[in-house]
Each structure stands twice: as structure tokens, then as C-alpha cells.
Amino acid sequence: MTQAAAIVWTVSMMMSDIESNARDINSITSRMSRVESMVQSQAVSMARIDTNIQHIRTSVEKMADN
């Protein structure tokens, strides 16, 4: 009887831990998705900044040549 109670308790604790892990995984997945979107947006911004710097450099070089 005691062993049966211990098994039921152990399985119950395992199920509780599994459910908690599943919730945590869902939360992390959601956060990761938002982070990926932000990184993509930053990559686009960096590309625009790089293009602007190239244009500025070209303009400055033209001014220096004159």
C-alpha cells in the first residue's frame, strides 16, 4: 500500500514538473520569436546605416578632391 502511494505521488510530481516545463517552453518560444523579429529589424537598420555611411564617405571624398 505504501509503495503504491509512493508511486502515485512520484508520478503526480513528474506530471506537475512536465506541465511546468511545457509552460516554460511556450513562454521561451514566444520570447525567442520576439527576439528574432527584433534582430531582423536591427539587421535591416544596420544595412541602411552602412549604406548611408558609404554615401557620406563618397560625398566627403568628392569634396576633398575639389
All heavy atoms as TSV, in Angstrom:
chain	resi	resn	atom	element	x	y	z
A	1	MET	N	N	0.827	-1.196	0.000
A	1	MET	CA	C	0.000	0.000	0.000
A	1	MET	C	C	0.876	1.266	0.000
A	1	MET	O	O	0.594	2.219	-0.730
A	1	MET	CB	C	-0.901	-0.052	1.240
A	1	MET	CG	C	-1.966	0.969	1.240
A	1	MET	SD	S	-3.170	0.521	-0.001
A	1	MET	CE	C	-4.554	1.310	0.657
A	2	THR	N	N	1.914	1.258	0.816
A	2	THR	CA	C	2.812	2.404	0.899
A	2	THR	C	C	3.548	2.609	-0.419
A	2	THR	O	O	3.723	3.744	-0.876
A	2	THR	CB	C	3.830	2.203	2.042
A	2	THR	OG1	O	3.123	1.982	3.263
A	2	THR	CG2	C	4.714	3.416	2.209
A	3	GLN	N	N	3.968	1.524	-1.033
A	3	GLN	CA	C	4.662	1.631	-2.318
A	3	GLN	C	C	3.743	2.200	-3.391
A	3	GLN	O	O	4.163	3.016	-4.211
A	3	GLN	CB	C	5.188	0.258	-2.751
A	3	GLN	CG	C	6.406	-0.191	-1.979
A	3	GLN	CD	C	6.887	-1.560	-2.433
A	3	GLN	OE1	O	6.137	-2.320	-3.052
A	3	GLN	NE2	N	8.144	-1.870	-2.112
A	4	ALA	N	N	2.500	1.757	-3.367
A	4	ALA	CA	C	1.535	2.266	-4.347
A	4	ALA	C	C	1.334	3.766	-4.154
A	4	ALA	O	O	1.287	4.531	-5.131
A	4	ALA	CB	C	0.214	1.530	-4.230
A	5	ALA	N	N	1.221	4.206	-2.919
A	5	ALA	CA	C	1.053	5.634	-2.625
A	5	ALA	C	C	2.298	6.407	-3.078
A	5	ALA	O	O	2.194	7.506	-3.637
A	5	ALA	CB	C	0.796	5.849	-1.143
A	6	ALA	N	N	3.473	5.844	-2.845
A	6	ALA	CA	C	4.718	6.492	-3.248
A	6	ALA	C	C	4.802	6.603	-4.766
A	6	ALA	O	O	5.237	7.628	-5.302
A	6	ALA	CB	C	5.919	5.729	-2.701
A	7	ILE	N	N	4.375	5.563	-5.467
A	7	ILE	CA	C	4.382	5.591	-6.935
A	7	ILE	C	C	3.414	6.650	-7.452
A	7	ILE	O	O	3.749	7.422	-8.350
A	7	ILE	CB	C	4.060	4.197	-7.505
A	7	ILE	CG1	C	5.228	3.245	-7.232
A	7	ILE	CG2	C	3.764	4.279	-8.996
A	7	ILE	CD1	C	4.928	1.793	-7.567
A	8	VAL	N	N	2.226	6.705	-6.895
A	8	VAL	CA	C	1.231	7.698	-7.307
A	8	VAL	C	C	1.767	9.106	-7.051
A	8	VAL	O	O	1.656	9.994	-7.898
A	8	VAL	CB	C	-0.115	7.474	-6.577
A	8	VAL	CG1	C	-1.052	8.656	-6.776
A	8	VAL	CG2	C	-0.761	6.189	-7.059
A	9	TRP	N	N	2.367	9.312	-5.884
A	9	TRP	CA	C	2.920	10.627	-5.548
A	9	TRP	C	C	4.042	10.991	-6.521
A	9	TRP	O	O	4.105	12.121	-7.001
A	9	TRP	CB	C	3.432	10.604	-4.104
A	9	TRP	CG	C	4.038	11.913	-3.685
A	9	TRP	CD1	C	3.379	13.052	-3.324
A	9	TRP	CD2	C	5.424	12.223	-3.621
A	9	TRP	NE1	N	4.266	14.049	-3.029
A	9	TRP	CE2	C	5.555	13.560	-3.200
A	9	TRP	CE3	C	6.587	11.489	-3.864
A	9	TRP	CZ2	C	6.779	14.179	-3.025
A	9	TRP	CZ3	C	7.808	12.116	-3.676
A	9	TRP	CH2	C	7.897	13.431	-3.266
A	10	THR	N	N	4.926	10.045	-6.811
A	10	THR	CA	C	6.048	10.292	-7.717
A	10	THR	C	C	5.548	10.645	-9.120
A	10	THR	O	O	6.019	11.605	-9.743
A	10	THR	CB	C	6.976	9.060	-7.787
A	10	THR	OG1	O	7.467	8.777	-6.473
A	10	THR	CG2	C	8.140	9.292	-8.714
A	11	VAL	N	N	4.584	9.888	-9.617
A	11	VAL	CA	C	4.027	10.159	-10.944
A	11	VAL	C	C	3.334	11.522	-10.954
A	11	VAL	O	O	3.468	12.282	-11.915
A	11	VAL	CB	C	3.067	9.030	-11.380
A	11	VAL	CG1	C	2.305	9.417	-12.629
A	11	VAL	CG2	C	3.841	7.739	-11.595
A	12	SER	N	N	2.636	11.844	-9.886
A	12	SER	CA	C	1.958	13.131	-9.784
A	12	SER	C	C	2.973	14.277	-9.830
A	12	SER	O	O	2.764	15.276	-10.529
A	12	SER	CB	C	1.157	13.200	-8.487
A	12	SER	OG	O	0.639	14.490	-8.284
A	13	MET	N	N	4.071	14.139	-9.112
A	13	MET	CA	C	5.111	15.171	-9.121
A	13	MET	C	C	5.750	15.283	-10.506
A	13	MET	O	O	6.027	16.388	-10.978
A	13	MET	CB	C	6.187	14.849	-8.067
A	13	MET	CG	C	5.691	14.965	-6.628
A	13	MET	SD	S	5.047	16.594	-6.228
A	13	MET	CE	C	6.528	17.564	-6.325
A	14	MET	N	N	5.966	14.144	-11.157
A	14	MET	CA	C	6.534	14.159	-12.500
A	14	MET	C	C	5.605	14.881	-13.471
A	14	MET	O	O	6.053	15.695	-14.292
A	14	MET	CB	C	6.808	12.739	-12.988
A	14	MET	CG	C	8.014	12.093	-12.351
A	14	MET	SD	S	8.254	10.353	-12.800
A	14	MET	CE	C	8.119	10.375	-14.559
A	15	MET	N	N	4.327	14.592	-13.394
A	15	MET	CA	C	3.353	15.230	-14.283
A	15	MET	C	C	3.317	16.740	-14.046
A	15	MET	O	O	3.237	17.530	-14.992
A	15	MET	CB	C	1.961	14.615	-14.094
A	15	MET	CG	C	1.858	13.167	-14.524
A	15	MET	SD	S	2.315	12.902	-16.246
A	15	MET	CE	C	0.992	13.746	-17.065
A	16	SER	N	N	3.382	17.132	-12.773
A	16	SER	CA	C	3.397	18.556	-12.444
A	16	SER	C	C	4.637	19.227	-13.028
A	16	SER	O	O	4.551	20.327	-13.596
A	16	SER	CB	C	3.372	18.727	-10.925
A	16	SER	OG	O	3.495	20.083	-10.576
A	17	ASP	N	N	5.792	18.570	-12.907
A	17	ASP	CA	C	7.035	19.118	-13.463
A	17	ASP	C	C	6.966	19.205	-14.988
A	17	ASP	O	O	7.432	20.184	-15.590
A	17	ASP	CB	C	8.239	18.266	-13.050
A	17	ASP	CG	C	8.583	18.407	-11.573
A	17	ASP	OD1	O	8.101	19.366	-10.935
A	17	ASP	OD2	O	9.333	17.544	-11.068
A	18	ILE	N	N	6.383	18.211	-15.614
A	18	ILE	CA	C	6.254	18.204	-17.080
A	18	ILE	C	C	5.370	19.357	-17.539
A	18	ILE	O	O	5.693	20.064	-18.500
A	18	ILE	CB	C	5.717	16.841	-17.576
A	18	ILE	CG1	C	6.790	15.768	-17.401
A	18	ILE	CG2	C	5.258	16.927	-19.025
A	18	ILE	CD1	C	6.296	14.356	-17.604
A	19	GLU	N	N	4.259	19.574	-16.848
A	19	GLU	CA	C	3.367	20.672	-17.203
A	19	GLU	C	C	4.063	22.018	-17.011
A	19	GLU	O	O	3.932	22.922	-17.842
A	19	GLU	CB	C	2.095	20.614	-16.370
A	19	GLU	CG	C	1.176	19.473	-16.750
A	19	GLU	CD	C	-0.018	19.339	-15.810
A	19	GLU	OE1	O	-0.252	20.263	-15.000
A	19	GLU	OE2	O	-0.699	18.313	-15.895
A	20	SER	N	N	4.813	22.145	-15.929
A	20	SER	CA	C	5.551	23.383	-15.676
A	20	SER	C	C	6.586	23.617	-16.774
A	20	SER	O	O	6.743	24.743	-17.268
A	20	SER	CB	C	6.239	23.300	-14.313
A	20	SER	OG	O	7.028	24.442	-14.087
A	21	ASN	N	N	7.289	22.571	-17.163
A	21	ASN	CA	C	8.280	22.690	-18.234
A	21	ASN	C	C	7.631	23.075	-19.557
A	21	ASN	O	O	8.181	23.879	-20.313
A	21	ASN	CB	C	9.069	21.393	-18.395
A	21	ASN	CG	C	10.042	21.160	-17.263
A	21	ASN	OD1	O	10.394	22.081	-16.535
A	21	ASN	ND2	N	10.471	19.917	-17.101
A	22	ALA	N	N	6.473	22.509	-19.832
A	22	ALA	CA	C	5.760	22.829	-21.073
A	22	ALA	C	C	5.377	24.310	-21.104
A	22	ALA	O	O	5.526	24.981	-22.131
A	22	ALA	CB	C	4.522	21.954	-21.222
A	23	ARG	N	N	4.902	24.839	-19.972
A	23	ARG	CA	C	4.563	26.268	-19.896
A	23	ARG	C	C	5.810	27.125	-20.105
A	23	ARG	O	O	5.786	28.119	-20.827
A	23	ARG	CB	C	3.909	26.604	-18.556
A	23	ARG	CG	C	2.458	26.199	-18.454
A	23	ARG	CD	C	1.799	26.804	-17.217
A	23	ARG	NE	N	2.485	26.450	-15.976
A	23	ARG	CZ	C	2.242	25.354	-15.246
A	23	ARG	NH1	N	1.324	24.493	-15.651
A	23	ARG	NH2	N	2.905	25.125	-14.136
A	24	ASP	N	N	6.905	26.720	-19.461
A	24	ASP	CA	C	8.155	27.467	-19.609
A	24	ASP	C	C	8.640	27.449	-21.057
A	24	ASP	O	O	9.118	28.463	-21.580
A	24	ASP	CB	C	9.240	26.904	-18.691
A	24	ASP	CG	C	8.974	27.174	-17.215
A	24	ASP	OD1	O	8.108	28.024	-16.909
A	24	ASP	OD2	O	9.625	26.525	-16.372
A	25	ILE	N	N	8.541	26.316	-21.709
A	25	ILE	CA	C	8.966	26.192	-23.106
A	25	ILE	C	C	8.119	27.101	-23.996
A	25	ILE	O	O	8.647	27.786	-24.872
A	25	ILE	CB	C	8.907	24.728	-23.579
A	25	ILE	CG1	C	10.036	23.934	-22.912
A	25	ILE	CG2	C	8.997	24.634	-25.100
A	25	ILE	CD1	C	9.932	22.428	-23.102
A	26	ASN	N	N	6.822	27.124	-23.765
A	26	ASN	CA	C	5.947	28.003	-24.551
A	26	ASN	C	C	6.314	29.467	-24.352
A	26	ASN	O	O	6.347	30.252	-25.304
A	26	ASN	CB	C	4.483	27.774	-24.196
A	26	ASN	CG	C	3.956	26.478	-24.755
A	26	ASN	OD1	O	4.479	25.953	-25.726
A	26	ASN	ND2	N	2.928	25.951	-24.128
A	27	SER	N	N	6.607	29.840	-23.114
A	27	SER	CA	C	6.986	31.217	-22.811
A	27	SER	C	C	8.306	31.570	-23.496
A	27	SER	O	O	8.444	32.642	-24.103
A	27	SER	CB	C	7.115	31.397	-21.294
A	27	SER	OG	O	7.621	32.669	-20.983
A	28	ILE	N	N	9.265	30.675	-23.416
A	28	ILE	CA	C	10.574	30.916	-24.029
A	28	ILE	C	C	10.453	30.979	-25.542
A	28	ILE	O	O	11.095	31.805	-26.199
A	28	ILE	CB	C	11.586	29.839	-23.578
A	28	ILE	CG1	C	11.911	30.044	-22.100
A	28	ILE	CG2	C	12.847	29.875	-24.426
A	28	ILE	CD1	C	12.692	28.906	-21.477
A	29	THR	N	N	9.619	30.125	-26.115
A	29	THR	CA	C	9.412	30.128	-27.559
A	29	THR	C	C	8.838	31.467	-28.019
A	29	THR	O	O	9.278	32.037	-29.021
A	29	THR	CB	C	8.487	28.974	-27.977
A	29	THR	OG1	O	9.083	27.741	-27.572
A	29	THR	CG2	C	8.244	28.960	-29.465
A	30	SER	N	N	7.895	31.974	-27.259
A	30	SER	CA	C	7.287	33.267	-27.582
A	30	SER	C	C	8.324	34.387	-27.488
A	30	SER	O	O	8.409	35.245	-28.374
A	30	SER	CB	C	6.124	33.533	-26.629
A	30	SER	OG	O	5.610	34.814	-26.828
A	31	ARG	N	N	9.106	34.373	-26.418
A	31	ARG	CA	C	10.144	35.399	-26.251
A	31	ARG	C	C	11.183	35.300	-27.359
A	31	ARG	O	O	11.651	36.310	-27.876
A	31	ARG	CB	C	10.811	35.252	-24.890
A	31	ARG	CG	C	9.881	35.631	-23.736
A	31	ARG	CD	C	10.513	35.413	-22.393
A	31	ARG	NE	N	11.736	36.186	-22.263
A	31	ARG	CZ	C	12.642	35.965	-21.329
A	31	ARG	NH1	N	12.472	34.977	-20.464
A	31	ARG	NH2	N	13.724	36.710	-21.254
A	32	MET	N	N	11.550	34.089	-27.724
A	32	MET	CA	C	12.550	33.883	-28.772
A	32	MET	C	C	12.046	34.426	-30.101
A	32	MET	O	O	12.807	35.036	-30.857
A	32	MET	CB	C	12.873	32.398	-28.905
A	32	MET	CG	C	13.927	32.118	-29.925
A	32	MET	SD	S	15.462	32.884	-29.442
A	32	MET	CE	C	16.503	31.486	-29.424
A	33	SER	N	N	10.784	34.249	-30.368
A	33	SER	CA	C	10.186	34.756	-31.601
A	33	SER	C	C	10.280	36.285	-31.649
A	33	SER	O	O	10.631	36.862	-32.678
A	33	SER	CB	C	8.733	34.296	-31.676
A	33	SER	OG	O	8.202	34.538	-32.927
A	34	ARG	N	N	9.996	36.932	-30.511
A	34	ARG	CA	C	10.092	38.391	-30.455
A	34	ARG	C	C	11.542	38.844	-30.626
A	34	ARG	O	O	11.811	39.828	-31.319
A	34	ARG	CB	C	9.519	38.913	-29.133
A	34	ARG	CG	C	8.010	38.804	-29.049
A	34	ARG	CD	C	7.446	39.571	-27.865
A	34	ARG	NE	N	8.024	39.189	-26.590
A	34	ARG	CZ	C	7.471	38.345	-25.722
A	34	ARG	NH1	N	6.309	37.789	-25.995
A	34	ARG	NH2	N	8.065	38.069	-24.583
A	35	VAL	N	N	12.466	38.122	-30.013
A	35	VAL	CA	C	13.888	38.477	-30.137
A	35	VAL	C	C	14.338	38.338	-31.588
A	35	VAL	O	O	15.062	39.199	-32.110
A	35	VAL	CB	C	14.762	37.605	-29.201
A	35	VAL	CG1	C	16.233	37.747	-29.524
A	35	VAL	CG2	C	14.504	37.971	-27.748
A	36	GLU	N	N	13.916	37.271	-32.257
A	36	GLU	CA	C	14.281	37.082	-33.664
A	36	GLU	C	C	13.764	38.227	-34.524
A	36	GLU	O	O	14.465	38.701	-35.423
A	36	GLU	CB	C	13.762	35.738	-34.174
A	36	GLU	CG	C	14.524	34.551	-33.630
A	36	GLU	CD	C	13.907	33.216	-34.005
A	36	GLU	OE1	O	12.721	33.192	-34.431
A	36	GLU	OE2	O	14.596	32.196	-33.866
A	37	SER	N	N	12.554	38.685	-34.257
A	37	SER	CA	C	11.988	39.815	-35.006
A	37	SER	C	C	12.803	41.074	-34.772
A	37	SER	O	O	13.083	41.831	-35.711
A	37	SER	CB	C	10.542	40.064	-34.588
A	37	SER	OG	O	9.720	39.024	-34.993
A	38	MET	N	N	13.197	41.301	-33.525
A	38	MET	CA	C	13.984	42.479	-33.198
A	38	MET	C	C	15.364	42.410	-33.862
A	38	MET	O	O	15.854	43.420	-34.378
A	38	MET	CB	C	14.126	42.616	-31.682
A	38	MET	CG	C	12.817	42.971	-30.988
A	38	MET	SD	S	12.903	42.892	-29.198
A	38	MET	CE	C	14.053	44.193	-28.847
A	39	VAL	N	N	15.971	41.246	-33.875
A	39	VAL	CA	C	17.282	41.085	-34.509
A	39	VAL	C	C	17.169	41.340	-36.006
A	39	VAL	O	O	18.037	42.000	-36.600
A	39	VAL	CB	C	17.870	39.685	-34.216
A	39	VAL	CG1	C	19.053	39.383	-35.098
A	39	VAL	CG2	C	18.246	39.569	-32.745
A	40	GLN	N	N	16.117	40.847	-36.626
A	40	GLN	CA	C	15.905	41.079	-38.057
A	40	GLN	C	C	15.762	42.568	-38.338
A	40	GLN	O	O	16.340	43.098	-39.288
A	40	GLN	CB	C	14.673	40.309	-38.542
A	40	GLN	CG	C	14.354	40.512	-40.005
A	40	GLN	CD	C	15.408	39.933	-40.918
A	40	GLN	OE1	O	16.130	39.026	-40.555
A	40	GLN	NE2	N	15.504	40.477	-42.115
A	41	SER	N	N	14.996	43.237	-37.497
A	41	SER	CA	C	14.800	44.674	-37.663
A	41	SER	C	C	16.121	45.422	-37.498
A	41	SER	O	O	16.423	46.360	-38.251
A	41	SER	CB	C	13.787	45.176	-36.628
A	41	SER	OG	O	13.671	46.565	-36.672
A	42	GLN	N	N	16.927	45.010	-36.533
A	42	GLN	CA	C	18.223	45.650	-36.323
A	42	GLN	C	C	19.156	45.397	-37.506
A	42	GLN	O	O	19.940	46.279	-37.883
A	42	GLN	CB	C	18.865	45.156	-35.032
A	42	GLN	CG	C	18.179	45.698	-33.794
A	42	GLN	CD	C	18.757	45.128	-32.524
A	42	GLN	OE1	O	19.543	44.185	-32.530
A	42	GLN	NE2	N	18.354	45.706	-31.403
A	43	ALA	N	N	19.084	44.218	-38.086
A	43	ALA	CA	C	19.918	43.915	-39.252
A	43	ALA	C	C	19.562	44.833	-40.415
A	43	ALA	O	O	20.453	45.331	-41.112
A	43	ALA	CB	C	19.766	42.447	-39.656
A	44	VAL	N	N	18.287	45.075	-40.618
A	44	VAL	CA	C	17.848	45.986	-41.682
A	44	VAL	C	C	18.344	47.403	-41.393
A	44	VAL	O	O	18.863	48.087	-42.281
A	44	VAL	CB	C	16.308	45.955	-41.832
A	44	VAL	CG1	C	15.819	47.064	-42.744
A	44	VAL	CG2	C	15.852	44.593	-42.338
A	45	SER	N	N	18.214	47.824	-40.141
A	45	SER	CA	C	18.684	49.160	-39.760
A	45	SER	C	C	20.190	49.292	-39.965
A	45	SER	O	O	20.675	50.319	-40.454
A	45	SER	CB	C	18.337	49.458	-38.299
A	45	SER	OG	O	16.946	49.560	-38.125
A	46	MET	N	N	20.929	48.271	-39.605
A	46	MET	CA	C	22.384	48.301	-39.776
A	46	MET	C	C	22.756	48.391	-41.256
A	46	MET	O	O	23.696	49.100	-41.620
A	46	MET	CB	C	23.028	47.064	-39.147
A	46	MET	CG	C	22.956	47.043	-37.637
A	46	MET	SD	S	23.879	48.369	-36.867
A	46	MET	CE	C	25.532	47.848	-37.236
A	47	ALA	N	N	22.034	47.690	-42.093
A	47	ALA	CA	C	22.297	47.752	-43.530
A	47	ALA	C	C	22.042	49.161	-44.050
A	47	ALA	O	O	22.813	49.691	-44.873
A	47	ALA	CB	C	21.445	46.737	-44.280
A	48	ARG	N	N	20.968	49.795	-43.575
A	48	ARG	CA	C	20.671	51.172	-44.000
A	48	ARG	C	C	21.751	52.131	-43.515
A	48	ARG	O	O	22.176	53.036	-44.251
A	48	ARG	CB	C	19.305	51.605	-43.467
A	48	ARG	CG	C	18.153	50.921	-44.157
A	48	ARG	CD	C	16.830	51.346	-43.578
A	48	ARG	NE	N	15.743	50.652	-44.244
A	48	ARG	CZ	C	14.551	50.460	-43.714
A	48	ARG	NH1	N	14.278	50.921	-42.504
A	48	ARG	NH2	N	13.621	49.814	-44.379
A	49	ILE	N	N	22.192	51.952	-42.276
A	49	ILE	CA	C	23.244	52.801	-41.733
A	49	ILE	C	C	24.523	52.629	-42.546
A	49	ILE	O	O	25.193	53.614	-42.878
A	49	ILE	CB	C	23.487	52.479	-40.239
A	49	ILE	CG1	C	22.303	52.957	-39.406
A	49	ILE	CG2	C	24.789	53.101	-39.742
A	49	ILE	CD1	C	22.317	52.463	-37.966
A	50	ASP	N	N	24.847	51.391	-42.876
A	50	ASP	CA	C	26.045	51.126	-43.675
A	50	ASP	C	C	25.959	51.811	-45.034
A	50	ASP	O	O	26.924	52.428	-45.488
A	50	ASP	CB	C	26.238	49.618	-43.846
A	50	ASP	CG	C	27.560	49.271	-44.483
A	50	ASP	OD1	O	28.595	49.835	-44.055
A	50	ASP	OD2	O	27.562	48.438	-45.415
A	51	THR	N	N	24.809	51.741	-45.660
A	51	THR	CA	C	24.616	52.405	-46.963
A	51	THR	C	C	24.766	53.917	-46.814
A	51	THR	O	O	25.430	54.561	-47.637
A	51	THR	CB	C	23.224	52.062	-47.534
A	51	THR	OG1	O	23.130	50.654	-47.697
A	51	THR	CG2	C	22.992	52.745	-48.861
A	52	ASN	N	N	24.181	54.474	-45.759
A	52	ASN	CA	C	24.305	55.918	-45.527
A	52	ASN	C	C	25.763	56.314	-45.309
A	52	ASN	O	O	26.214	57.341	-45.824
A	52	ASN	CB	C	23.456	56.361	-44.336
A	52	ASN	CG	C	21.983	56.365	-44.640
A	52	ASN	OD1	O	21.588	56.415	-45.795
A	52	ASN	ND2	N	21.162	56.291	-43.601
A	53	ILE	N	N	26.496	55.530	-44.560
A	53	ILE	CA	C	27.911	55.827	-44.315
A	53	ILE	C	C	28.695	55.780	-45.619
A	53	ILE	O	O	29.562	56.639	-45.872
A	53	ILE	CB	C	28.503	54.846	-43.271
A	53	ILE	CG1	C	27.939	55.163	-41.888
A	53	ILE	CG2	C	30.030	54.914	-43.257
A	53	ILE	CD1	C	28.291	54.153	-40.823
A	54	GLN	N	N	28.391	54.829	-46.464
A	54	GLN	CA	C	29.080	54.747	-47.754
A	54	GLN	C	C	28.815	55.993	-48.592
A	54	GLN	O	O	29.725	56.531	-49.228
A	54	GLN	CB	C	28.652	53.487	-48.502
A	54	GLN	CG	C	29.193	52.210	-47.901
A	54	GLN	CD	C	28.619	50.966	-48.576
A	54	GLN	OE1	O	27.748	51.057	-49.427
A	54	GLN	NE2	N	29.114	49.802	-48.171
A	55	HIS	N	N	27.554	56.458	-48.599
A	55	HIS	CA	C	27.216	57.658	-49.364
A	55	HIS	C	C	27.906	58.887	-48.780
A	55	HIS	O	O	28.383	59.753	-49.525
A	55	HIS	CB	C	25.703	57.869	-49.417
A	55	HIS	CG	C	24.992	56.876	-50.271
A	55	HIS	ND1	N	25.162	56.801	-51.639
A	55	HIS	CD2	C	24.104	55.891	-49.963
A	55	HIS	CE1	C	24.417	55.826	-52.128
A	55	HIS	NE2	N	23.766	55.256	-51.126
A	56	ILE	N	N	27.957	58.966	-47.464
A	56	ILE	CA	C	28.629	60.097	-46.821
A	56	ILE	C	C	30.122	60.077	-47.153
A	56	ILE	O	O	30.709	61.113	-47.474
A	56	ILE	CB	C	28.399	60.069	-45.295
A	56	ILE	CG1	C	26.936	60.387	-44.980
A	56	ILE	CG2	C	29.333	61.038	-44.577
A	56	ILE	CD1	C	26.531	60.125	-43.545
A	57	ARG	N	N	30.726	58.900	-47.085
A	57	ARG	CA	C	32.145	58.773	-47.405
A	57	ARG	C	C	32.415	59.225	-48.848
A	57	ARG	O	O	33.371	59.948	-49.115
A	57	ARG	CB	C	32.608	57.338	-47.214
A	57	ARG	CG	C	34.094	57.150	-47.523
A	57	ARG	CD	C	34.549	55.739	-47.244
A	57	ARG	NE	N	34.530	55.541	-45.801
A	57	ARG	CZ	C	34.256	54.374	-45.216
A	57	ARG	NH1	N	33.957	53.320	-45.943
A	57	ARG	NH2	N	34.286	54.267	-43.919
A	58	THR	N	N	31.563	58.796	-49.759
A	58	THR	CA	C	31.715	59.188	-51.166
A	58	THR	C	C	31.600	60.702	-51.316
A	58	THR	O	O	32.401	61.332	-52.026
A	58	THR	CB	C	30.650	58.485	-52.036
A	58	THR	OG1	O	30.794	57.073	-51.892
A	58	THR	CG2	C	30.791	58.865	-53.490
A	59	SER	N	N	30.643	61.298	-50.636
A	59	SER	CA	C	30.458	62.748	-50.709
A	59	SER	C	C	31.656	63.491	-50.144
A	59	SER	O	O	32.119	64.481	-50.715
A	59	SER	CB	C	29.198	63.180	-49.948
A	59	SER	OG	O	28.056	62.637	-50.564
A	60	VAL	N	N	32.174	63.014	-49.025
A	60	VAL	CA	C	33.328	63.653	-48.402
A	60	VAL	C	C	34.546	63.531	-49.300
A	60	VAL	O	O	35.320	64.491	-49.456
A	60	VAL	CB	C	33.598	63.058	-46.990
A	60	VAL	CG1	C	34.947	63.498	-46.452
A	60	VAL	CG2	C	32.481	63.439	-46.030
A	61	GLU	N	N	34.732	62.373	-49.924
A	61	GLU	CA	C	35.853	62.195	-50.838
A	61	GLU	C	C	35.743	63.129	-52.034
A	61	GLU	O	O	36.744	63.692	-52.495
A	61	GLU	CB	C	35.952	60.730	-51.284
A	61	GLU	CG	C	36.429	59.803	-50.181
A	61	GLU	CD	C	36.352	58.332	-50.575
A	61	GLU	OE1	O	35.801	58.001	-51.658
A	61	GLU	OE2	O	36.819	57.493	-49.782
A	62	LYS	N	N	34.535	63.329	-52.542
A	62	LYS	CA	C	34.325	64.253	-53.666
A	62	LYS	C	C	34.667	65.678	-53.244
A	62	LYS	O	O	35.276	66.429	-54.002
A	62	LYS	CB	C	32.888	64.183	-54.172
A	62	LYS	CG	C	32.584	62.972	-55.011
A	62	LYS	CD	C	31.149	62.996	-55.490
A	62	LYS	CE	C	30.811	61.741	-56.276
A	62	LYS	NZ	N	29.397	61.751	-56.732
A	63	MET	N	N	34.244	66.060	-52.015
A	63	MET	CA	C	34.550	67.398	-51.526
A	63	MET	C	C	36.052	67.586	-51.321
A	63	MET	O	O	36.582	68.668	-51.578
A	63	MET	CB	C	33.811	67.661	-50.215
A	63	MET	CG	C	32.333	67.942	-50.373
A	63	MET	SD	S	31.590	68.501	-48.833
A	63	MET	CE	C	31.113	66.925	-48.124
A	64	ALA	N	N	36.717	66.552	-50.887
A	64	ALA	CA	C	38.167	66.639	-50.647
A	64	ALA	C	C	38.924	66.764	-51.965
A	64	ALA	O	O	39.984	67.403	-52.019
A	64	ALA	CB	C	38.640	65.412	-49.879
A	65	ASP	N	N	38.407	66.181	-53.025
A	65	ASP	CA	C	39.066	66.234	-54.330
A	65	ASP	C	C	38.933	67.617	-54.955
A	65	ASP	O	O	39.755	67.996	-55.804
A	65	ASP	CB	C	38.509	65.175	-55.273
A	65	ASP	CG	C	38.941	63.772	-54.873
A	65	ASP	OD1	O	39.940	63.649	-54.121
A	65	ASP	OD2	O	38.278	62.800	-55.304
A	66	ASN	N	N	37.906	68.358	-54.604
A	66	ASN	CA	C	37.670	69.678	-55.216
A	66	ASN	C	C	38.519	70.712	-54.604
A	66	ASN	O	O	39.224	71.142	-54.088
A	66	ASN	CB	C	36.206	70.094	-55.091
A	66	ASN	CG	C	35.319	69.221	-55.975
A	66	ASN	OD1	O	35.774	68.703	-56.972
A	66	ASN	ND2	N	34.081	69.072	-55.598
